[in-house]
């Protein structure tokens, strides 16, 4: 049984100009100890699909699916109170823009301890010691001092590590990382990716990596889903995807990698039209 299994997921938003479908009938499954990458341009519905799993979409969103199960448990129709016991504990998410995702009014220690209190029942000294331990796990060596810092007193890379610490605080079975290296410099990006992969190996959790960076996919993923305008265009193991891509959209993404530049011009995905491939996953 897959750790997470989704069948025919669609997400629509009620806007002032009518109904907008952001995700259109996609399937997603991931096993424990597996790294699944969901790749595509901005606006392809990658984050929206996973936010639907987390139950974090606004009231204007309508979510439908034939199946949305975690360890065989129906997430789509379960009682909200029961779902809150799973989300944040067994399924955790690292959001884009760590500085914006952390509450500027509270210390990072308070925010980590809040997760531990909510889901693990830890309070006081026990919660503080665990928070310091988590900061050390994610590479913040002066955790005992940093625990009292506010987000604005930390660098972008440190804030991202704090977000990871919050996400792994309850030893989740599934971690969703949404563009975890956005707005970080190249050196810090490498450190964050290495950290996530090592945590996945050490804990045995499933990892879903949402990204538009094919380099990240090549270095981290076991299996890849390619999305375009809310549709799944292709799904394959990472080696097959790079060596024998079936979708023209996937081939366009790969051709836009810097190492594939021809002369002084780098092809862009905007140079192509993939309307005829929508809804016809190879």
C-alpha positions in Angstrom: 0.0 0.0 0.0 1.4 3.4 -0.9 2.1 5.9 1.9 0.1 8.5 0.0 -2.3 7.7 -2.9 -4.3 10.3 -4.8 -6.5 9.5 -7.8 -8.1 12.1 -10.2 -7.4 15.1 -8.0 -8.9 18.4 -9.3 -8.7 21.8 -7.7 -10.8 24.8 -8.8 -10.9 28.4 -7.6 -14.0 30.6 -7.7 -12.7 34.0 -8.9 -14.2 37.3 -9.9 -14.0 36.3 -13.6 -15.3 32.8 -13.2 -14.1 29.3 -12.2 -10.3 28.6 -12.6 -9.1 25.0 -12.6 -5.6 24.9 -11.2 -5.2 21.1 -11.0 -7.0 18.9 -13.5 -7.4 15.2 -12.7 -3.9 14.2 -11.6 -2.8 11.0 -9.8 0.0 11.0 -7.2 1.4 8.1 -5.1 4.5 7.9 -3.0 5.9 5.1 -0.8 7.9 5.3 2.4 11.6 5.7 1.9 11.0 7.1 -1.6 11.8 10.6 -3.0 9.2 11.8 -5.5 9.8 15.0 -7.4 6.9 17.0 -8.8 8.4 19.3 -11.5 7.0 22.0 -13.8 6.9 25.7 -14.4 5.4 28.2 -11.9 1.7 28.0 -12.2 1.6 24.3 -13.2 -0.4 23.3 -10.0 2.4 21.6 -8.1 2.0 23.5 -4.8 -1.8 23.7 -5.1 -2.0 19.9 -5.3 0.0 19.4 -2.2 -1.8 22.2 -0.3 -5.0 20.3 -1.1 -3.6 17.3 0.7 -2.6 19.4 3.7 -6.1 21.1 3.7 -4.5 24.5 3.5 -6.4 26.0 0.5 -8.7 29.0 0.9 -12.5 28.7 1.1 -12.7 29.8 -2.6 -11.1 26.4 -3.6 -13.1 23.3 -4.4 -11.2 20.0 -4.1 -12.4 16.8 -5.6 -10.8 13.4 -6.0 -11.7 9.8 -6.5 -9.2 8.9 -3.8 -7.0 10.8 -1.4 -5.6 8.3 1.2 -2.7 8.3 3.6 -1.8 4.9 4.9 -5.3 3.8 3.7 -7.0 6.6 5.7 -9.4 8.8 3.7 -8.1 12.4 4.0 -10.8 13.9 1.7 -13.8 13.0 3.8 -12.4 12.5 7.3 -13.5 14.7 10.3 -11.5 17.9 10.4 -10.5 17.3 14.0 -9.1 13.9 13.1 -7.3 15.3 10.1 -5.5 17.9 12.3 -4.0 15.0 14.3 -2.3 13.8 11.1 -1.4 17.1 9.4 1.7 18.5 10.9 2.5 15.3 12.7 2.5 12.4 10.2 2.4 14.6 7.1 4.5 17.8 7.3 5.3 20.5 4.8 8.2 22.9 4.3 6.8 26.0 2.6 8.3 28.4 0.1 9.8 31.7 1.4 10.9 30.6 4.9 11.3 34.2 6.2 7.7 34.9 5.2 6.4 31.5 6.5 7.8 32.1 10.1 5.8 34.3 12.4 7.9 37.5 12.9 6.3 38.1 16.3 7.6 35.0 18.0 11.0 33.5 18.5 12.0 30.5 16.5 12.2 28.4 19.7 8.6 29.3 20.6 7.4 28.3 17.1 9.2 24.9 17.2 8.0 24.2 20.8 4.4 25.0 19.7 4.6 22.1 17.2 5.9 19.8 19.9 3.2 20.9 22.4 0.4 20.5 19.9 1.3 17.1 18.5 3.6 15.5 21.0 2.4 16.9 24.3 5.8 18.2 25.2 6.0 21.4 27.4 8.5 23.3 29.4 12.0 22.1 29.6 11.3 18.9 27.6 10.0 21.0 24.7 12.9 23.4 24.9 15.5 20.6 24.9 13.9 18.9 22.0 13.8 22.2 20.1 17.5 22.7 20.6 18.1 19.1 19.5 16.2 19.7 16.3 18.2 22.9 15.6 21.4 20.9 16.0 20.0 18.2 13.7 19.4 20.7 10.9 22.9 22.2 11.2 22.3 25.2 13.5 25.2 24.5 15.9 24.5 27.3 18.3 20.9 26.1 18.9 20.9 27.0 22.6 21.5 30.6 21.7 19.5 30.8 18.5 16.4 29.4 20.1 15.6 32.9 21.5 16.2 34.6 18.2 13.4 36.1 16.0 13.2 35.3 12.3 14.5 38.7 11.2 17.7 38.1 13.3 18.5 35.0 11.2 19.7 34.6 7.6 17.5 33.1 4.9 19.4 29.8 5.0 19.0 29.6 8.8 15.2 30.4 8.6 14.9 27.5 6.1 16.7 25.2 8.5 14.2 26.3 11.2 11.3 25.5 8.9 12.8 22.0 8.4 13.3 21.6 12.1 9.6 22.4 12.6 8.6 20.0 9.9 10.6 17.0 11.2 9.8 17.8 14.9 7.2 15.0 15.2 9.1 12.4 13.0 6.7 12.6 10.1 6.1 9.7 7.8 5.8 12.0 4.8 7.5 15.3 4.3 6.5 17.7 1.5 9.2 20.2 0.5 7.8 23.1 -1.6 10.6 24.7 -3.5 12.9 24.4 -0.4 15.8 26.3 -2.0 13.9 29.3 -3.3 15.7 32.6 -2.8 18.8 31.0 -1.3 22.3 31.3 -2.8 23.9 28.4 -4.5 26.1 27.2 -1.6 23.1 27.3 0.8 20.9 25.5 -1.7 23.4 22.6 -1.9 23.5 22.4 1.9 19.7 22.4 2.2 19.2 19.7 -0.4 21.9 17.5 1.2 20.2 18.0 4.6 16.8 16.9 3.3 18.1 13.9 1.5 20.1 12.8 4.6 17.1 13.3 6.9 15.1 11.2 4.5 17.7 8.4 4.5 18.1 8.6 8.3 14.4 8.6 9.2 13.0 6.4 6.4 10.2 8.9 5.6 8.7 9.5 2.2 9.7 12.8 0.6 7.9 14.8 -2.0 10.1 17.5 -3.6 8.2 20.2 -5.4 10.5 22.1 -7.8 11.0 23.7 -11.2 14.7 22.9 -11.1 15.6 19.8 -13.2 19.0 19.8 -11.6 17.4 19.2 -8.2 15.3 16.4 -9.7 18.4 14.7 -11.1 20.3 14.8 -7.8 17.5 13.9 -5.3 14.6 12.0 -6.9 13.8 8.3 -7.3 10.7 9.0 -9.4 9.4 12.1 -11.2 6.0 13.6 -12.1 6.0 16.4 -14.7 3.1 18.8 -14.6 1.9 21.5 -17.0 -1.1 23.8 -16.6 -2.6 21.5 -13.9 -2.1 18.3 -15.9 0.3 15.4 -15.4 2.3 15.2 -18.6 4.6 12.3 -17.7 5.7 10.0 -14.8 8.8 8.0 -14.8 11.8 6.9 -12.7 14.5 9.7 -12.8 16.9 7.8 -15.1 14.3 7.1 -17.7 12.9 10.6 -17.6 16.3 12.1 -18.4 17.4 9.5 -20.9 14.1 8.7 -22.7 11.5 11.5 -22.0 8.2 10.7 -23.7 6.4 14.1 -23.4 7.4 17.0 -25.7 7.0 19.2 -22.6 9.5 17.2 -20.6 11.9 17.4 -23.5 11.4 21.1 -23.6 12.2 21.4 -19.9 15.4 19.4 -20.4 16.4 21.4 -23.4 16.2 24.6 -21.3 19.0 23.4 -19.0 22.0 25.7 -19.3 24.3 22.8 -20.3 22.0 22.2 -23.3 22.4 25.8 -24.8 23.0 25.9 -28.5 25.4 28.7 -29.4 24.6 31.9 -27.5 20.9 31.2 -27.1 19.2 29.0 -24.5 15.8 27.5 -25.5 12.9 28.4 -23.3 9.7 26.4 -22.7 7.7 29.4 -24.0 9.1 28.6 -27.5 6.8 25.6 -27.6 3.0 24.8 -27.5 1.8 21.7 -25.7 -1.9 22.1 -25.8 -2.3 18.9 -27.8 -0.7 16.9 -25.0 -2.9 18.1 -22.2 -4.8 15.3 -20.6 -2.9 12.6 -22.4 -0.3 11.3 -20.0 2.2 9.0 -21.9 
